[in-house]
Amino acid sequence: MNLFDLTGKKSVVTGGSRGLGRGIAEGLHEAGAEVVIIGSSDEVFTTAEEMNKTGSKVYAVKGDLGDRGQITDIFNQAIGILGTVDILVNNAGIQSLHKSEEFPLDVWDKVLQINLTTTFQLCQLAGKIMLERGSGKIINVASMNCFVTAQKIIAYVASKSAVGQITKALANEWGGRGVNINAIAPGYFDTTLTSFIHQDSEREKLIESRIPMERWGTPNDLKGAAIFLASDASAYVNGIVLPVDGGYLSR
Ligand SMILES: NC(=O)c1ccc[n+]([C@@H]2O[C@H](COP(=O)([O-])OP(=O)(O)OC[C@H]3O[C@@H](n4cnc5c(N)ncnc54)[C@H](O)[C@@H]3O)[C@@H](O)[C@H]2O)c1
């Protein structure tokens, strides 16, 4: 028996068109799962086409997960394609930099909506299906900012630490009903989201000096954690926030 096999599993990965979400979607796909990737641009179609060259089916749904009015419809489109959902990965997220004393509240709302409220709503929507069936796996993508903070990203810090806590709260409520909900807390990964750091050499140096493995992560580095938390290998793992950070938190 292969505890990590996902053959026949139906999965949904938000923000799966690029960056960490693509790495996670590729991991689930390589382990045998069918995948719907959700993204806000046409990139989602290109990514699905590229991934579809091998293995199980990959489908694309385009929609704005920052628009509360669209979320049920976007989720229902994914369910319409797959028939059900066994694995939900809430990965889509955004970042915005402002000094705390000047942080615009409309930007605060936008970051909180996508990173936290949409994540919760999708947990609710998938959770109803999973609870009724008595099985399911939800993986929320949190951040190092569940554990430590950084400057000028207060909305991001608030949203991601809350994602860590709602993950635990949902595991607390749903753990006895067959649903595992865990989070991954990535360290520093080179993606569009973190490209601003390379423009600030002081911040970049400080970060690099804190990574014991002496390199940034790549989307491939998340595959193992995602497959583990999506599979039977993690049957008795519930409510954790798993750092995948090259040792960042240990320094
Ligand atoms: N890169 C890092 O170092 C790092 C570290 C910790 C956590 N994270 C988290 O990982 C997740 C992915 O980030 P990334 O670094 O790959 O960033 P990215 O910008 O490369 O990718 C973000 C993804 O989210 C999707 N997305 C954003 N807004 C959306 C919207 N309104 N509707 C639908 N889709 C939307 C994009 O289409 C894209 O696929 C985020 O939640 C981020 O907070 C990243």
The ligand as an SDF file (V2000), in Angstrom:
LIG
                    3D

 44 48  0  0  0  0  0  0  0  0999 V2000
    6.3640   33.2350   -1.8870 N   0  0  0  0  0  0  0  0  0  0  0  0
    6.5560   33.1130   -0.5970 C   0  0  0  0  0  0  0  0  0  0  0  0
    7.6850   33.2420   -0.1030 O   0  0  0  0  0  0  0  0  0  0  0  0
    5.4090   32.8040    0.3220 C   0  0  0  0  0  0  0  0  0  0  0  0
    5.6910   32.6090    1.6760 C   0  0  0  0  0  0  0  0  0  0  0  0
    4.6450   32.3130    2.5350 C   0  0  0  0  0  0  0  0  0  0  0  0
    3.3580   32.1900    2.0680 C   0  0  0  0  0  0  0  0  0  0  0  0
    3.1130   32.3760    0.7410 N   0  0  0  0  0  0  0  0  0  0  0  0
    1.7330   32.2170    0.2970 C   0  0  0  0  0  0  0  0  0  0  0  0
    1.6690   31.3060   -0.7700 O   0  0  0  0  0  0  0  0  0  0  0  0
    0.5390   31.6030   -1.5810 C   0  0  0  0  0  0  0  0  0  0  0  0
    0.9710   31.6930   -3.0330 C   0  0  0  0  0  0  0  0  0  0  0  0
    1.8550   32.7640   -3.1710 O   0  0  0  0  0  0  0  0  0  0  0  0
    2.9590   32.8720   -4.3190 P   0  0  0  0  0  0  0  0  0  0  0  0
    4.2250   33.2880   -3.6500 O   0  0  0  0  0  0  0  0  0  0  0  0
    2.9390   31.6720   -5.1600 O   0  0  0  0  0  0  0  0  0  0  0  0
    2.4080   34.1610   -5.0940 O   0  0  0  0  0  0  0  0  0  0  0  0
    2.0400   34.4260   -6.6070 P   0  0  0  0  0  0  0  0  0  0  0  0
    1.6980   35.8530   -6.6620 O   0  0  0  0  0  0  0  0  0  0  0  0
    3.0940   33.8930   -7.5090 O   0  0  0  0  0  0  0  0  0  0  0  0
    0.7330   33.5370   -6.8260 O   0  0  0  0  0  0  0  0  0  0  0  0
   -0.4930   33.9040   -6.2770 C   0  0  0  0  0  0  0  0  0  0  0  0
   -1.5830   33.0690   -6.9010 C   0  0  0  0  0  0  0  0  0  0  0  0
   -2.8200   33.4810   -6.3380 O   0  0  0  0  0  0  0  0  0  0  0  0
   -3.7230   33.7850   -7.3720 C   0  0  0  0  0  0  0  0  0  0  0  0
   -4.5810   34.8950   -6.9910 N   0  0  0  0  0  0  0  0  0  0  0  0
   -4.2290   36.0790   -6.4120 C   0  0  0  0  0  0  0  0  0  0  0  0
   -5.3080   36.8630   -6.2850 N   0  0  0  0  0  0  0  0  0  0  0  0
   -6.3550   36.1640   -6.7900 C   0  0  0  0  0  0  0  0  0  0  0  0
   -7.7190   36.4550   -6.9620 C   0  0  0  0  0  0  0  0  0  0  0  0
   -8.2550   37.6170   -6.5910 N   0  0  0  0  0  0  0  0  0  0  0  0
   -8.5190   35.5050   -7.5210 N   0  0  0  0  0  0  0  0  0  0  0  0
   -8.0120   34.3170   -7.9200 C   0  0  0  0  0  0  0  0  0  0  0  0
   -6.7080   33.9890   -7.7840 N   0  0  0  0  0  0  0  0  0  0  0  0
   -5.9010   34.9170   -7.2310 C   0  0  0  0  0  0  0  0  0  0  0  0
   -2.8800   34.1770   -8.5770 C   0  0  0  0  0  0  0  0  0  0  0  0
   -3.5950   33.9560   -9.7710 O   0  0  0  0  0  0  0  0  0  0  0  0
   -1.6700   33.2500   -8.4100 C   0  0  0  0  0  0  0  0  0  0  0  0
   -1.9370   32.0110   -9.0110 O   0  0  0  0  0  0  0  0  0  0  0  0
   -0.0500   32.9070   -1.0370 C   0  0  0  0  0  0  0  0  0  0  0  0
   -1.1210   32.6240   -0.1790 O   0  0  0  0  0  0  0  0  0  0  0  0
    1.0920   33.4750   -0.2340 C   0  0  0  0  0  0  0  0  0  0  0  0
    0.6680   34.3190    0.7850 O   0  0  0  0  0  0  0  0  0  0  0  0
    4.0950   32.6850   -0.1430 C   0  0  0  0  0  0  0  0  0  0  0  0
  1  2  1  0
  2  3  2  0
  2  4  1  0
  4  5  1  0
  4 44  2  0
  5  6  2  0
  6  7  1  0
  7  8  2  0
  8  9  1  0
  8 44  1  0
  9 10  1  0
  9 42  1  0
 10 11  1  0
 11 12  1  0
 11 40  1  0
 12 13  1  0
 13 14  1  0
 14 15  2  0
 14 16  1  0
 14 17  1  0
 17 18  1  0
 18 19  2  0
 18 20  1  0
 18 21  1  0
 21 22  1  0
 22 23  1  0
 23 24  1  0
 23 38  1  0
 24 25  1  0
 25 26  1  0
 25 36  1  0
 26 27  1  0
 26 35  1  0
 27 28  2  0
 28 29  1  0
 29 30  1  0
 29 35  2  0
 30 31  1  0
 30 32  2  0
 32 33  1  0
 33 34  2  0
 34 35  1  0
 36 37  1  0
 36 38  1  0
 38 39  1  0
 40 41  1  0
 40 42  1  0
 42 43  1  0
M  CHG  2   8   1  16  -1
M  END
$$$$
